[in-house]
Amino acid sequence: MKILSYLLVYRRFLLIVLTPVLLLPLPLIIRTKEAECAYTLFVVAIFWLTEALPLAVSALLPAFMFPLFGIMASKQVASAYFKDFHLLLIGVICLAASIEKWNFHKRVALRMVMLVGVNPAWLTLGFMVSCSFLSMWLSNTSAAAMVMPIVEAVAQQIIRAEAEVDALEMSYSNGSSNPALELDENIMECETSEWKEKAKEVNGYGAGNTVCTIENEKEKEKEKNLPPAETGRKSREDKYNGIFKVMCLCIAYSATIGGLTTITGTSTNLIFAEHFNTRYPDCQCINFGSWFILSIPITVIILLLSWVWLQWLFLGFDFKSMFRCGKEKTAREQASAQVIRNEYKKLGPISYPEIVTLVLFILMTLLWFTREPGFIPGWSSLFPKYKGFATDSTSALLIGLLFFIIPAKTLSRTSNGENTVFGYAPLITWKEFQSCMPWEIAILVGGGFALADGCEVSNLSAWVGSKLTPLGSLPLWLIILISCLIVTSVTEVASNPATITIFLPILSPLAEAIHVNPLFILIPTTLCTSFAFLLPVANPANAIVFSYGHLTIMDMVKAGLGINIIGVAVVMLGIMTWIVPIFDLYTYPSWAPIISSTNNTGL
């Protein structure tokens, strides 16, 4: 038993040591560049999937393995670690840092919810829309972390309001007030705080619902003996627990779904864009505008269907209560509306830094959309001699630099009419930018680019393509579906960036080998890589929401399985219908290489 305990404690160390040793026969027996590159790829992929080493550390392995195997010179590998992707990421993070610093995200979320209303279903939809909108421009993790405290405040206010309503109803039914019922509010607050504390003790993500589940089982045995008023209160509590679950899950899932919409919305989209533009430089068809056009219908459909699915799964879909007009609001709805109004009032009037951030955000978006819109000449046509020189990263960097230049405060006048001079400080500082910059993702993506370059130089990509040619006999929709299901399954246990980085160099040669437009396979696969909805550890946004203690793992599995099915189905619908004419997918493009059916390369 001691040996097993030692192995369990040092399992990560053993994995780090044994993985390269057990795979070593591959390059020693098959002495080819393809085998040596495959060895590097397998070692890095296993470390990424198991996270035996930090993702960024594993991504650095090609930097010394490729030169040692003679696949690429050290200078070549180093240049692969910094691409146009990183410049785009820097500009986007400048915007995100300013949004977070000046609380502009909170104003957007609260205003969106105030517009939608406080009916349970509409309140949930309001949170989903606001969170998904934020995740288009910020990281999914940041969007969930920003909106979840607002949801928790609304949930706690609902608990207090309903406790007061229950106390009043029972006092009226008894004909007198019952002092014991005044403790309802404090009891429920204590239960909630204990729930959250227990949730944070297990695995760092929260599995504290086990205690509550045992308590619920004991309570169910006593329900038959409860008076009618108490039974009604219990049924209402179950309903409100369902509402809390829906509100929490809607934040976790909408933060991921919203990120699908834009190239900058999630790291997987950025990785795909950089990989595609590097592998097929003559295409120039993937940019901010084209991606937005193909993905916005997918995002809207998945968001709406997910909203319906969560409502039906936990609450039942009651159309009458959703669309009732002119009826008086319930105590819970009034409490929710009051919390949202109070939170919005705390923000005060919109400030000068928020206005500047909004203007720069709109300007950055307009520059992205108008660079090469396709149907009309964009601003890049103003430089005909330098076609293709300016990319989305050019616009992002231009606006990003302005955040370090524009002052955060303006001159203000005193009662005497004199100007008050403030010390010059920009909208964001370098330290604030560094705190928001995901350096791990930046290095991880660089490692993926280095692996992709190594596969090309060593001819491993050509070898893989020749072996995948027989798949061309399958129907195209089946090949796409299998690819989507594989990445959707893998991304539940591995990080999304690592998953897409592993599969892009495999799927690109597959498309070329079966003579299919690479976008036909790469676009749906990229979108499905973000569908990590089943487990708390599958996605940082899931872990943040789960830590609040309102969910069990089975709640997330049941809900996430349905969202996964919805997501894959909608992506398949999109790639077979409206996305086809956007890129003329049924035509093998001239910018893709023509792979011969025979290949003499051996592994």
C-alpha positions in Angstrom: 0.0 0.0 0.0 2.9 2.3 0.7 4.3 1.8 -2.7 0.9 2.6 -4.3 0.7 5.8 -2.2 4.1 6.8 -3.3 3.3 6.2 -6.9 0.1 8.2 -6.5 2.0 11.1 -5.0 4.7 11.1 -7.6 2.5 10.1 -10.6 3.2 13.4 -12.4 6.9 13.0 -12.0 6.8 9.4 -13.2 4.7 10.5 -16.2 7.3 13.2 -17.1 10.2 10.7 -16.9 8.6 7.6 -18.4 6.8 9.3 -21.4 10.0 10.2 -23.3 11.7 7.0 -22.2 8.9 4.7 -23.4 8.6 6.5 -26.7 12.3 6.6 -27.3 12.3 3.4 -29.6 10.4 5.4 -32.2 13.3 7.7 -33.3 16.0 5.0 -32.4 14.5 2.2 -34.5 13.0 4.3 -37.4 15.8 6.7 -38.1 13.9 9.3 -40.2 13.1 12.9 -39.7 9.4 12.0 -39.7 9.9 9.6 -36.8 11.9 12.1 -34.8 9.3 14.8 -35.4 6.5 12.4 -34.4 8.4 11.5 -31.2 8.5 15.2 -30.3 4.9 15.6 -31.2 3.8 12.7 -29.0 5.8 13.7 -26.0 4.4 17.3 -26.1 0.8 16.1 -26.8 0.9 13.7 -23.8 2.2 16.4 -21.6 -0.5 18.8 -22.8 -3.3 16.3 -22.4 -2.2 15.2 -18.9 -0.9 18.6 -17.8 2.0 16.8 -16.2 4.0 19.9 -16.8 2.5 23.4 -17.1 1.2 24.0 -20.6 3.7 26.7 -21.3 6.6 24.6 -20.1 5.6 21.7 -22.4 5.3 24.1 -25.3 9.0 24.9 -24.9 10.1 21.3 -25.6 10.3 21.7 -29.4 12.7 24.7 -28.9 15.5 22.3 -27.9 14.3 18.9 -29.3 14.1 20.0 -33.0 17.6 21.4 -33.1 18.9 18.3 -31.4 17.2 16.0 -33.9 18.4 18.2 -36.8 14.8 19.1 -37.9 15.1 22.8 -37.6 17.8 25.2 -36.6 17.4 27.0 -33.2 16.9 30.4 -34.9 14.1 28.9 -37.1 12.3 27.4 -34.1 12.6 30.6 -32.0 11.0 32.7 -34.8 8.0 30.4 -34.7 7.3 31.3 -31.1 6.3 34.8 -31.9 3.8 35.4 -34.7 1.2 37.9 -35.9 -1.2 36.2 -33.4 0.8 37.6 -30.4 0.6 41.2 -31.7 -3.2 40.8 -32.1 -3.4 39.4 -28.6 -1.5 42.3 -27.1 -3.9 44.9 -28.6 -6.9 43.0 -27.4 -5.5 42.6 -23.9 -5.0 46.4 -23.8 -8.7 46.9 -24.4 -9.6 44.2 -21.9 -7.4 45.7 -19.2 -9.1 49.1 -19.6 -12.6 47.6 -19.6 -11.8 45.8 -16.3 -10.0 48.7 -14.7 -12.8 51.2 -15.2 -15.7 48.7 -14.5 -17.2 49.2 -18.0 -18.0 45.5 -18.2 -20.2 45.8 -15.1 -22.2 48.7 -16.6 -22.8 46.8 -19.8 -24.0 43.6 -17.9 -26.3 45.5 -15.6 -27.8 47.7 -18.3 -28.4 44.6 -20.5 -30.3 42.8 -17.6 -32.3 46.0 -16.8 -33.4 46.2 -20.4 -34.5 42.5 -20.5 -36.5 42.5 -17.2 -36.6 40.4 -14.1 -39.0 37.6 -15.0 -37.1 34.3 -14.2 -36.6 33.3 -17.9 -36.0 36.8 -19.2 -33.6 37.5 -16.3 -31.6 34.4 -17.2 -31.6 35.4 -20.9 -30.4 38.9 -19.9 -27.4 37.5 -18.0 -26.6 35.1 -20.9 -26.7 37.9 -23.5 -24.6 40.3 -21.4 -22.1 37.6 -20.5 -21.8 36.4 -24.1 -21.4 39.9 -25.4 -18.5 40.5 -22.9 -16.8 37.2 -23.9 -16.7 38.4 -27.5 -14.0 40.9 -26.5 -12.6 39.6 -23.2 -11.5 36.1 -22.3 -14.2 33.6 -21.4 -12.8 33.3 -17.9 -12.8 37.1 -17.3 -16.4 37.4 -18.6 -17.6 34.7 -16.2 -15.6 36.1 -13.3 -17.1 39.6 -13.9 -20.8 38.7 -14.2 -21.0 35.9 -11.6 -20.8 38.2 -8.6 -23.8 40.1 -9.9 -25.7 36.9 -10.3 -24.8 35.8 -6.8 -26.0 39.2 -5.4 -29.4 38.7 -7.2 -29.6 35.1 -5.9 -29.0 36.1 -2.3 -31.6 38.9 -2.5 -34.1 36.4 -3.9 -33.5 34.1 -0.9 -34.1 37.0 1.6 -37.2 38.2 -0.2 -38.8 34.8 -0.4 -38.0 34.1 3.3 -39.9 37.3 4.2 -42.8 36.3 1.9 -43.0 32.8 3.5 -43.0 34.3 7.0 -45.8 36.6 6.1 -47.9 33.8 4.5 -47.5 31.5 7.5 -48.3 34.3 10.0 -51.5 35.1 8.1 -52.4 31.4 8.0 -51.9 31.0 11.7 -53.7 34.3 12.5 -50.7 35.7 14.3 -47.1 36.4 13.8 -44.6 33.7 14.5 -41.3 35.0 15.9 -39.5 31.8 15.0 -40.1 32.5 11.3 -38.1 35.7 11.5 -35.1 33.5 11.7 -35.7 32.2 8.2 -33.7 34.8 6.5 -30.6 34.3 8.8 -30.9 30.6 8.6 -30.9 30.6 4.8 -28.0 33.1 4.7 -26.0 30.8 7.0 -26.8 27.8 4.9 -25.7 29.6 1.8 -22.4 30.8 3.3 -21.6 27.3 4.7 -22.4 25.8 1.3 -19.9 28.1 -0.4 -17.2 27.4 2.2 -17.6 23.7 1.8 -17.5 24.1 -1.9 -14.1 25.8 -1.9 -12.5 23.0 0.3 -12.6 20.2 -2.2 -10.3 20.4 -5.3 -10.4 24.1 -5.3 -13.5 24.1 -7.4 -16.2 23.2 -4.9 -17.9 19.9 -4.3 -19.7 21.0 -1.1 -23.1 20.0 -2.4 -22.5 16.5 -1.0 -23.4 17.6 2.5 -26.5 19.5 1.2 -27.6 16.4 -0.8 -27.5 14.3 2.4 -29.5 16.9 4.2 -32.0 17.0 1.4 -32.5 13.3 1.6 -33.2 13.5 5.3 -35.7 16.3 4.7 -37.5 14.4 2.0 -38.4 11.7 4.5 -40.1 14.3 6.7 -42.0 16.0 3.9 -45.1 13.8 4.3 -45.6 14.9 7.9 -45.3 18.6 7.2 -48.3 20.9 7.3 -49.7 22.2 3.9 -48.1 25.7 4.3 -44.7 24.2 5.1 -45.0 21.8 2.2 -45.7 24.7 -0.1 -42.6 26.5 1.2 -40.5 23.4 0.5 -41.7 23.2 -3.1 -41.0 26.9 -3.6 -37.4 26.4 -2.2 -36.9 23.5 -4.7 -38.0 25.8 -7.5 -35.7 28.6 -6.4 -32.8 26.2 -6.2 -33.5 25.3 -9.8 -33.5 29.0 -10.7 -30.1 29.5 -9.0 -28.7 26.5 -10.9 -30.0 27.9 -14.2 -28.6 31.3 -13.5 -25.1 29.9 -12.6 -25.0 27.5 -15.6 -26.1 30.2 -18.0 -23.1 32.3 -17.0 -20.6 29.4 -17.5 -22.0 28.4 -20.9 -22.7 31.8 -22.3 -19.2 32.9 -21.5 -18.0 30.1 -23.8 -20.7 30.4 -26.5 -20.1 34.2 -26.8 -16.4 33.6 -27.5 -17.2 31.7 -30.7 -18.4 34.9 -32.3 -15.2 36.8 -32.9 -11.6 35.8 -33.9 -10.4 37.4 -30.7 -13.2 36.0 -28.5 -11.3 32.8 -27.5 -7.8 31.5 -27.9 -8.9 28.6 -30.0 -10.2 31.0 -32.7 -6.9 32.9 -32.7 -4.8 29.8 -32.9 -6.9 28.6 -35.9 -6.6 31.9 -37.7 -2.8 32.1 -37.3 -2.3 28.4 -38.2 -4.5 28.8 -41.3 -3.0 32.0 -42.5 0.5 30.6 -42.0 -0.2 27.3 -43.8 -2.2 28.9 -46.6 -0.8 32.4 -47.0 -2.4 32.9 -50.4 -5.9 32.6 -49.1 -6.4 35.8 -47.0 -10.1 34.8 -46.5 -10.1 34.5 -42.7 -10.3 37.8 -41.0 -12.4 39.4 -38.3 -15.3 40.3 -40.6 -15.6 36.9 -42.4 -15.4 35.0 -39.1 -18.1 37.2 -37.5 -20.5 36.6 -40.5 -20.1 32.8 -40.4 -20.2 32.5 -36.6 -22.9 35.0 -35.4 -25.8 32.8 -36.5 -24.2 29.8 -34.8 -23.7 31.8 -31.6 -27.3 33.1 -31.6 -28.9 29.8 -32.3 -26.8 27.9 -29.7 -27.4 30.6 -27.1 -31.2 30.5 -27.6 -31.4 26.7 -27.6 -29.2 26.5 -24.6 -31.5 28.9 -22.8 -34.5 26.8 -23.7 -32.7 23.6 -22.6 -31.6 24.9 -19.2 -35.1 26.3 -18.5 -36.8 23.0 -19.5 -34.2 20.9 -17.6 -34.4 22.7 -14.2 -37.7 24.7 -14.2 -39.9 23.5 -17.0 -40.7 25.8 -19.8 -43.8 27.9 -18.8 -44.7 30.1 -21.7 -47.6 31.7 -19.8 -45.5 33.1 -17.0 -42.8 34.2 -19.5 -45.0 36.3 -21.7 -47.5 37.6 -19.1 -48.2 41.3 -19.5 -49.6 43.8 -17.1 -49.4 41.5 -14.1 -48.0 42.5 -10.8 -44.4 41.4 -10.1 -43.7 38.8 -7.5 -41.6 39.4 -4.4 -38.7 37.7 -6.0 -38.9 39.7 -9.2 -39.2 42.9 -7.2 -36.1 41.9 -5.2 -34.1 41.0 -8.3 -35.0 44.3 -9.9 -34.1 46.3 -6.8 -30.7 44.6 -6.5 -29.9 45.3 -10.2 -31.0 48.9 -9.8 -28.9 49.4 -6.7 -25.8 47.8 -8.3 -26.2 50.1 -11.3 -26.6 53.2 -9.1 -23.4 52.3 -7.3 -21.5 52.8 -10.5 -22.7 56.4 -10.7 -22.8 58.4 -14.0 -20.6 57.1 -16.8 -17.0 58.4 -16.3 -14.5 60.0 -18.7 -12.3 56.8 -18.8 -15.3 54.7 -19.6 -16.3 57.0 -22.4 -12.8 56.9 -23.9 -12.7 53.1 -23.5 -16.1 52.8 -25.3 -14.9 55.0 -28.2 -11.7 53.1 -28.6 -13.5 49.8 -28.5 -15.9 51.0 -31.2 -13.0 52.3 -33.3 -11.1 49.0 -33.0 -14.2 47.0 -34.1 -14.8 49.3 -37.0 -11.2 49.0 -38.2 -11.5 45.2 -38.0 -14.7 45.1 -40.0 -13.7 47.6 -42.6 -10.2 46.4 -43.4 -11.3 43.9 -46.0 -15.1 43.6 -45.9 -15.2 41.8 -49.2 -18.3 43.3 -50.8 -16.7 46.8 -50.9 -13.1 47.9 -50.8 -11.8 48.3 -47.3 -9.2 50.8 -45.9 -6.4 48.4 -46.7 -7.0 49.2 -50.4 -5.6 52.7 -49.6 -2.2 51.0 -49.7 -2.2 49.0 -53.0 1.5 48.7 -53.1 1.5 46.9 -49.8 -1.4 44.5 -50.2 -1.6 42.0 -47.3 0.9 43.9 -45.2 -1.8 45.3 -42.7 -3.7 42.7 -40.7 -6.2 42.7 -37.8 -3.2 42.9 -35.5 -2.2 46.3 -37.1 -5.6 47.8 -36.0 -5.4 46.1 -32.6 -1.9 47.5 -31.9 -2.8 51.0 -33.1 -5.7 51.2 -30.7 -3.9 49.3 -27.9 -1.0 51.8 -27.9 -3.6 54.7 -27.4 -4.5 53.2 -24.0 -1.0 53.9 -22.9 -1.1 57.5 -24.3 -4.5 59.0 -23.5 -4.6 60.4 -20.0 -7.1 58.8 -17.5 -8.1 62.2 -16.0 -9.0 65.5 -17.4 -8.6 69.0 -16.0 -11.4 70.1 -13.6 -12.4 73.5 -12.5 -12.6 74.6 -8.8 -15.2 77.0 -7.5 -12.9 79.9 -8.2 -12.8 78.9 -11.9 -9.2 77.7 -11.7 -8.0 74.4 -13.3 -7.0 71.6 -11.0 -4.0 69.9 -12.4 -3.7 66.1 -12.0 -0.6 64.0 -12.4 -0.4 62.5 -15.8 -1.5 58.8 -15.8 -2.6 56.9 -18.9 -5.8 54.8 -19.1 -3.8 51.7 -18.3 -0.3 51.1 -17.0 2.2 48.4 -18.1 1.8 46.6 -14.7 -2.0 46.5 -15.3 -1.5 45.2 -18.8 0.9 42.5 -17.5 -1.7 41.3 -14.9 -4.2 40.7 -17.7 -1.8 39.3 -20.4 -2.1 35.5 -20.6 1.5 34.7 -21.1 0.9 30.9 -20.7 -1.4 31.0 -23.7 1.0 33.1 -25.7 3.9 30.5 -25.1 1.5 27.6 -25.7 0.4 28.9 -29.0 4.1 29.6 -30.0 4.9 25.9 -29.2 2.0 24.9 -31.4 3.4 27.0 -34.3 6.8 25.5 -33.8 5.3 21.9 -33.9 3.4 22.8 -37.1 6.6 24.1 -38.7 8.5 21.0 -37.7 5.8 18.7 -39.2 6.1 20.6 -42.5 10.0 20.6 -42.6 10.3 16.9 -41.6 7.5 15.9 -44.1 5.5 14.4 -41.3 2.4 16.3 -42.5 2.8 14.8 -46.0 3.1 11.3 -44.6 0.0 11.7 -42.4 -1.9 13.0 -45.4 -1.0 10.0 -47.5 -2.2 7.6 -44.8 -5.5 9.5 -44.3 -6.4 9.3 -48.0 -8.7 6.3 -47.6 -11.0 8.4 -45.5 -12.0 10.1 -48.7 -14.4 7.2 -49.4 -16.6 8.3 -46.5 -19.3 10.9 -47.0 -18.0 14.4 -46.3 -20.6 15.2 -43.6 -19.5 12.0 -41.7 -15.8 13.0 -41.8 -16.8 16.4 -40.4 -19.0 14.9 -37.8 -16.4 12.4 -36.6 -13.8 15.2 -36.4 -16.2 17.4 -34.3 -17.1 14.6 -32.0 -13.4 13.7 -31.4 -12.3 17.2 -30.5 -15.4 17.8 -28.4 -14.6 14.7 -26.4 -10.9 15.4 -26.0 -11.4 19.0 -25.0 -13.5 17.9 -21.9 -10.3 16.4 -20.4 -7.7 18.7 -22.0 -7.4 22.4 -22.3 -9.0 24.0 -25.4 -5.8 25.6 -26.7 -3.9 22.4 -26.3 -6.6 20.4 -28.1 -6.8 22.7 -31.1 -3.0 22.9 -31.3 -2.7 19.1 -31.5 -5.5 18.6 -34.1 -4.9 21.4 -36.6 -1.7 19.9 -38.0 -3.5 16.6 -38.4 -6.8 17.8 -39.9 -5.1 20.1 -42.5 -3.3 17.3 -44.2 -6.5 15.2 -44.0 -8.4 17.8 -46.0 -5.7 18.1 -48.5 -5.4 14.3 -48.9 -9.1 13.8 -49.6 -9.1 16.9 -51.9 -11.6 18.9 -49.8 -11.5 22.6 -49.0 -9.5 22.7 -45.7 -12.1 25.2 -44.3 -14.8 22.6 -44.6 -13.1 20.6 -41.8 -11.1 23.2 -39.9 -14.0 25.7 -39.2 -16.4 23.2 -37.5 -13.5 21.5 -35.6 -12.3 24.9 -34.3 -15.8 25.8 -33.1 -16.4 22.4 -31.4 -13.1 22.7 -29.6 -14.7 25.3 -27.4 -17.5 22.9 -26.3 -16.1 22.0 -22.9 -19.4 22.0 -20.9 -19.5 18.7 -19.0 -17.1 19.1 -16.1 -16.0 21.9 -13.8 -12.3 21.2 -14.6 -13.0 21.2 -18.4 -13.2 25.0 -18.6 -12.1 27.8 -16.2 -15.5 29.5 -16.6 -17.1 26.2 -15.4 -14.8 26.1 -12.4 -15.5 29.7 -11.4 -19.3 29.1 -11.5 -19.0 25.8 -9.7 -17.0 27.3 -6.9 -20.1 29.3 -5.7 -21.6 26.0 -4.4 -25.1 26.1 -6.1 -24.3 23.1 -8.4 -23.4 19.5 -8.2 -21.2 17.7 -10.8 -24.3 15.8 -12.0 -26.1 19.1 -12.6 -23.3 20.2 -14.9 -23.0 16.9 -16.6 -26.7 16.7 -17.4 -26.9 20.2 -18.6 -23.5 20.1 -20.4 -24.3 17.0 -22.4 -27.4 18.6 -23.9 -25.4 21.8 -24.7 -22.7 19.7 -26.4 -25.3 17.9 -28.6 -26.9 21.3 -29.4 -23.6 22.8 -30.2 -22.4 20.1 -32.5 -25.8 19.9 -34.3 -25.8 23.7 -34.9 -22.2 23.7 -36.2 -23.0 20.8 -38.6 -26.1 22.7 -39.8 -24.0 25.9 -40.3 -21.1 24.2 -42.2 -23.5 22.4 -44.6 -25.7 25.5 -45.3 -24.9 29.2 -44.9 -21.1 28.9 -44.5 -20.8 27.1 -47.9 -21.4 30.1 -50.1 -19.3 32.4 -47.9 -16.1 30.5 -48.8 -17.3 28.4 -51.8 -16.5 25.3 -49.8 -17.5 22.7 -52.4 -14.7 23.9 -54.7 -11.1 22.8 -54.0 -9.3 26.2 -53.8 -6.2 27.2 -55.7 -4.5 28.3 -52.5 -4.5 24.8 -51.1 -1.7 22.4 -52.3 -2.6 19.4 -54.5 -1.5 16.2 -52.9 -0.7 13.2 -55.1 -2.3 9.9 -54.3 1.1 8.2 -54.0 3.7 9.2 -51.5 7.2 7.6 -51.3 7.8 9.0 -47.8 8.1 6.1 -45.3 8.0 6.2 -41.6 
